[in-house]
């Protein structure tokens, strides 16, 4: 009996020493005990063998079960890793899509801002209006100290620039001041540098920020940005902005391009407007625009009971000079005479080309004596000039007819007709003279001799 107890105790440490699995160890011990038990009890040998086989199959069944379990666990781990990898890829893809979406949203926002900028600036038809709108826009979108635009007239720098300054006052309130100022020495150096490199430049006192060029003067502000604006590959002006953060550099370039496009549009509008209201050859008002402005002055004079004079001027023997010297000389002669008329009258007076070699002048708030004085001054100034045109020297005279409101008439059309009658009388009486409308004499139009 002690032998039966001693054997399992002996087997257990041996199995532990040789790292035999516990299930195998227990199977061996149980098999040994069953065998001893069967021998002592004289059991059937077949029953004993079946019992031993059944006991020994337990570790095999356990091993196979564990093998299947490990395979399933390994498969689950692989699927888990695959799922994690897929999830990571999906998360990265989602993050990429978010980045793309943010970029697209920013681009859409920038496009919308550009559209709004263009729409706002397109409302201005004069340079001052466009510049004011541009200033309002950059103040809403950028932080800066001052912004100025150096104007180029006929692609040459002028001595005036439009200037906007944001001044910090009490309670951190920013006030805007817009004015025209004289170009100083530093601005002239900026102009020279822009003409030299023909591209924008940014300079800063911050050493960590890029410095594209160096200027021959000390920078008073933290940074300075100069942007040339082009029209047909020629510089129309320079935009100068101080204390603008460098990260906004490229954004302001986009806005400046829109500003340049609007300035070009304004320039084209002014040219078209000038062609519509001015005579192309002489630069005085065209007949249609002159009559429109004349009508406005006539109504103003009638409303406020003011005097008004109307002059008709005709160049004496112009056809003869035109035939003798040619049309090119004739055109230059018309231009020179129109310049003399403009220089002789006041800025408030209206000068227009009425047709051919005829000019018309409106003198607001001018009485009889003033009319005589101005008409004779024009006549004498033209008579005293020797016009040098190409290789020719030409002396020429003019005849003038005048009519006054309200002395001679109270009707707009009669002012023109009566002045025309007086002009024909001046021609009839020998030319190179001034005739005032006289209702007793000027009954019907005279005819040129």
ABEGO torsion letter per residue (X at the ends): XAAAAAAAAAAAAAAAAAGBBAAAAAAAAAAAAAAAAAAAAGBBAAAAAAAAAAAAAAAAAAAAAAAAAAAAAAAAAAAAAAAAAAAAAAAAAAAAAAAAAAAAAAAAAAAAAAAAAAAAAAABABAAAAAAAAAAAAAAABBBABBBBBBBBGGBBBABBBBBBBBBBBGGBBBBBBBBBBBBAAAAAAAAAAAAAGBBBBBBABAABBBABBBABBBABABBBBBBBBBGGBBAEBBBBBGBBAAAAAAAAAAAAAAAAAAAAAAAAAAAAAAAABBAAAGBBBAAAAAAAAAAAAAAAAAAGBBBBBBBBBBBGAAAAAAAAEAAAAAAAAAAAAAAAAAABBAABBBBBAEEABBBBBBBGBBAAAAAAAAAAAAAAAAABBBBBEABBBBBBBBBBBBBOAAABABAAAAAAAAAAAAAAAAAAGEGBBBBBBAAABABBBBBX
